[in-house]
Each structure stands twice: as structure tokens, then as C-alpha cells.
């Protein structure tokens, strides 16, 4: 569990999510909330089929029933599903990650809607990798506006966070 300390504008907050899932999907992700309001997500996920996979923050950190108990996409502002660069999107909509021919996805995301502190923190929520590409709300399928029609949840992990005062961070 994360412990709070007093924070200043120079505070950097870090977190880790360990990904586990079906068919040997595994990985780890590092989250770094920067003083400028962006959160950086970096890491590696293995055991994926080559190609695009939907990548989201889900509302719940409950993984007692695997990835199926993580709830819907994190959506505190009650918006439709969308592209990570769109104004109309869930906070947890992070688009797609790409797995190479070897089944490995090198994840690198920068986003302002997934803070590690504050009212809309993703602390304790789950990050989920889906079997199929996220259509970014543009697919015309009935699930496009709620899930991006990204298919089954094949890997997930809960963000475990701590607070650190850092002048720089090496990844």
C-alpha cells in the first residue's frame, strides 16, 4: 500500500504494475507522474500475439477473478470511449500497444488523464491488455463507444504505488 508524504511541485511519484494473464502473458510497467502533470508509462509485456492490443486503465484493482473482475474502463468524467488524443475519451483510454513478431510489446505512453495522485488517481486500479485492437471509438460496432471493441482481457495488473522525491529518474 502506498504511503503519503508531503508533496511539492518537484515531487515525482512512481508506481509499478506486474502484468499476468492468459497464455503466458506477463510483464511489468513503471508509472512515473511528472511535476508537469504528465504520467509516463514504460515497460514490457510478453506472450502476446503479434499486432495491436487495446491498452486501458480499468476502474477496479480487483483481480480475484483474473482480469474479468477489473470493471469497466476508468471513466470518472462519464465520457464515451475514444482516442487518447481526443477530448471525448475515458480517462483510462490509452489506445493500443504493438507486439512485434516475437510477441513482445515495448510500452511507452505519456498521458495527462492518468495521475498517480489527486481526485482522479489511478492508484489501486488495474491496467489491462486486450486480445484485439482498440478501434478508438470509431469502429461502428455497438461496443466501440464503451470498450473500443478491444476483445477479451488477456493480461492485467494492479498499480502499486509509492511516493519519492527525485531530482531525476533513470528508466
N, C-alpha and C positions, 0 to 999 in steps of 0.2 A: 504494500500500500504506500502511496506517496505521502510524504510529509511536507507540510508547508513551511516556508521561511519567508521573511520579508523580502519583497521583490522590488527592484528598481528598473528603470528603463534599460539598464545594461545587463539585466538578468537573462540568461539563456536557460530554457527548460528543456530537458531531454527525456525521452521515453524509448521503450523497446517493445515490440510485439513479436512473439515467436509464432510462426505460422505452422499449423498442422492440418492435414486433411486427407481426403480420399486418394488412393492410388499413389502413395508416397509423396504427395505434395507437401513440401517443407520449406521453411525459410525463416529469415529474421529481417525485421525492418527497424530502422532507427528513426525516431522523430526528433526534430530539433526546432523549438519555437524560437525564432529570432526576435531581437528587440524591435525590428521594423514591422512586426505583425504577421510576417510570413511564417509558415511552418514548412520545414523541409522534411521530406520522407525519402530515405535511401535504404537500399538493401538488395537482397537476392532471394528469389523464390525458385525452387527446383521441382522437377517432377510434373511439369505442365506439358500439355500438347503444344506443338509449335503454333504460333499465331497470337491473335489478340484475345485478351481476357478482361472482362469487366472488373473494376477495382473500386471498392467503396468502403466508407465507414458506415457501419450499421449501428442502430440505436442502442442495442444492448450488448453488454460484455459477457453474456451468458453463453457458455459453450458446453453446457451439460449434455445437450443432445447434438453434439457436433456443431457444425455451422448453421444448422436449421433453427437453433434457439437464439440467434443473434438479432431477431426482429427485423423491421424494415430499415431502409436507408435512414441515416441520421438526417432529420429534416425539421429543425426547430422553428423555421420560418414558414412551414406549410406550403412550400412551392412544388411545382411539377418537376419531374426528373429532367435533367438537361446536361449540356456540355459543361465541363469545368470552367470554361471561359465565359459562359453565359450568365446574365443576371438572373434568369429563371432556371434555377437548379436547386437540388437538395444540397445542404452543406457537405454531406458525405459523398457527393458525386465527384469521383476523381478520374473518371474516364476509363481508359484501357491501359494495360501494361502489355508488352510484347515479349513472348517467349521465342527464343531462337530455335533452330533445328535441334539443338541439344536439350530442349525443354527448360532452359533457364531464362528467367526474366530478371534483368538488372533494373531495379526500380529507382527512379529519380523524379520526384514530384515536388513542386513548390505551390503552396496554396494559402490563401488568407482566411478561408472559412473552416479550418480545422485546428483551432487553437488548443493548446495544452493547458490553458488556464482560463478563468472567466466564466461568464454565464453559459456560453455555448461550447464549453470544453469537450474534447473527445476523450478525456480521462475515463478509463474504465469501460469504454465502448469497444467494439470489435472491428477489426479490419478484415474484409472478406474478398477473396479472389473467386471469380465465377468461371464457369466452363466455357462460356461463349463471349463474343464481343459485346460490349455495351453499344447500343445504337444511338446513344446520346439524346434520347427522346425524340428522334426524327424518323423512326422506323415504320410508323404507321400501324404497328401491332398494338393491341389493347394494353399490353404491358409496357410499351415504350415510355409513357408518361409517368410510370411509377417505379419501374425497375431497369429500364433500358433494355428489357428483354434479353438480359445477360445470362440466362440459364441457371443451372444448378450451382450451388455454393460448394466449391471443391477444396477450399482452404481458408482457414481463419485463425485469428489470434487476438487476444485482448491486450490493449496498450497498458503497460505497467510503467508508471512514471515516477520521476524524482526531480527535485529542484537542484540546480547547480548554478553557481556564479562563475562564469567563464569569460575570459578575455578573448579566447579563440577556441575553436573546436577542430580537431583533426578527425576526419572520417576514415 
